[in-house]
Amino acid sequence: MSADAIAVLGRHVGFTLPGSIEVFQMAAVVALSIAILLASLTDRHAAVDLLVGRAAPPMQLRLFLVGRLALALTFALLCAGSIWVSADLWSTREITEVRGIPLRPFRIVWILCSGAVAAHFAVELARAWRR
């Protein structure tokens, strides 16, 4: 965000910072990927407990299992789709337009984080299923 803040400030005082949006986007990919992973590992996702909190314990377990299955599948599909796109573009030299930042490392960060989140929720599902 500092690159973007400097770019905005610079526009007001007469200088430019080319590629500040690209820098911000790449930093956001890393920050958000890690944030999703950490929120998943520490079970800190935003949740509304209106339905689950009022359900009977057996129904709470079923809802938990369905939720973990949905999360595991969602992140597994996101990871698989990202792998597919990366495999398709691997032989190209994919870079940002202004700064020439290579996108491959950022795709790898996202793939690793989304894969880890999918695995985490699959493990939680398996553990809850055994209860």
C-alpha positions as CSV (number, residue, x, y, z in Angstrom):
1,M,0.0,0.0,0.0
2,S,2.9,2.3,0.5
3,A,3.8,2.2,-3.2
4,D,0.2,3.2,-4.0
5,A,0.2,5.9,-1.3
6,I,3.4,7.3,-2.7
7,A,2.0,7.2,-6.2
8,V,-1.1,9.2,-5.1
9,L,1.0,11.7,-3.2
10,G,3.3,12.0,-6.2
11,R,0.5,12.8,-8.5
12,H,-0.4,15.7,-6.3
13,V,3.1,17.1,-6.1
14,G,4.2,16.5,-9.6
15,F,6.0,13.2,-10.0
16,T,4.7,9.7,-11.0
17,L,5.5,6.2,-9.8
18,P,4.9,4.0,-12.9
19,G,3.6,0.5,-12.1
20,S,2.5,1.3,-8.5
21,I,-0.8,-0.5,-9.2
22,E,1.1,-3.6,-10.4
23,V,3.2,-3.6,-7.2
24,F,0.1,-3.3,-5.1
25,Q,-1.6,-6.1,-7.0
26,M,1.4,-8.5,-6.5
27,A,1.7,-7.6,-2.8
28,A,-2.1,-8.2,-2.5
29,V,-1.8,-11.7,-4.0
30,V,0.9,-12.6,-1.4
31,A,-0.9,-11.0,1.5
32,L,-4.3,-12.3,0.7
33,S,-3.1,-15.9,0.0
34,I,-1.3,-16.0,3.3
35,A,-4.2,-14.4,5.1
36,I,-6.6,-17.0,3.8
37,L,-4.2,-19.8,4.8
38,L,-3.7,-18.3,8.3
39,A,-7.4,-17.7,8.9
40,S,-8.1,-21.3,7.9
41,L,-5.4,-22.8,10.0
42,T,-6.5,-20.8,13.1
43,D,-10.2,-21.2,12.4
44,R,-10.7,-17.5,12.3
45,H,-13.0,-17.2,9.3
46,A,-15.9,-14.9,9.6
47,A,-19.0,-17.0,10.5
48,V,-22.6,-16.4,11.3
49,D,-23.9,-18.8,14.0
50,L,-27.6,-18.3,13.6
51,L,-28.5,-21.7,12.3
52,V,-25.8,-24.0,13.7
53,G,-26.0,-22.7,17.2
54,R,-29.7,-23.5,17.5
55,A,-29.5,-27.0,15.9
56,A,-29.3,-30.2,17.9
57,P,-25.8,-31.6,18.4
58,P,-26.2,-34.4,15.8
59,M,-27.3,-31.7,13.3
60,Q,-24.5,-29.4,14.3
61,L,-22.0,-32.2,13.4
62,R,-23.7,-32.8,10.0
63,L,-23.6,-29.1,9.2
64,F,-20.0,-28.9,10.2
65,L,-19.2,-31.9,8.0
66,V,-21.1,-30.4,5.0
67,G,-19.3,-27.0,5.6
68,R,-15.8,-28.6,5.7
69,L,-16.6,-30.6,2.6
70,A,-17.7,-27.5,0.8
71,L,-14.6,-25.6,1.9
72,A,-12.3,-28.5,1.0
73,L,-13.9,-28.8,-2.5
74,T,-14.0,-25.1,-3.1
75,F,-10.3,-24.6,-2.4
76,A,-9.3,-27.8,-4.2
77,L,-11.2,-26.5,-7.3
78,L,-9.5,-23.1,-7.0
79,C,-6.1,-24.8,-6.7
80,A,-6.8,-27.1,-9.6
81,G,-8.0,-24.2,-11.8
82,S,-4.9,-22.2,-10.9
83,I,-2.7,-25.1,-11.7
84,W,-4.4,-25.5,-15.0
85,V,-4.0,-21.9,-15.9
86,S,-0.4,-21.9,-14.8
87,A,0.4,-25.1,-16.7
88,D,-1.2,-23.5,-19.8
89,L,0.9,-20.3,-19.4
90,W,4.1,-21.9,-18.0
91,S,6.0,-21.8,-21.3
92,T,5.1,-18.1,-21.9
93,R,7.0,-15.2,-20.3
94,E,4.0,-13.7,-18.5
95,I,4.8,-10.4,-17.0
96,T,3.0,-7.2,-15.9
97,E,2.8,-4.4,-18.5
98,V,4.6,-1.5,-16.9
99,R,7.1,-2.9,-14.4
100,G,7.7,-6.3,-16.1
101,I,7.1,-8.2,-12.9
102,P,6.9,-12.0,-13.6
103,L,3.6,-13.5,-12.6
104,R,4.8,-17.1,-12.2
105,P,6.0,-16.7,-8.6
106,F,2.8,-15.1,-7.5
107,R,0.7,-17.9,-9.1
108,I,2.9,-20.4,-7.2
109,V,2.2,-18.7,-3.9
110,W,-1.5,-18.8,-4.6
111,I,-1.4,-22.5,-5.6
112,L,0.5,-23.5,-2.5
113,C,-1.7,-21.5,-0.2
114,S,-5.0,-22.7,-1.7
115,G,-3.7,-26.3,-1.8
116,A,-2.7,-26.1,1.8
117,V,-6.2,-24.7,2.7
118,A,-7.9,-27.5,0.8
119,A,-5.8,-30.1,2.5
120,H,-6.4,-28.5,5.9
121,F,-10.2,-28.6,5.5
122,A,-10.0,-32.2,4.1
123,V,-8.1,-33.2,7.3
124,E,-10.6,-31.5,9.5
125,L,-13.4,-33.2,7.6
126,A,-11.7,-36.6,8.1
127,R,-11.2,-36.0,11.8
128,A,-14.8,-34.9,12.4
129,W,-16.1,-37.8,10.4
130,R,-14.3,-40.2,12.7
131,R,-16.1,-38.7,15.8
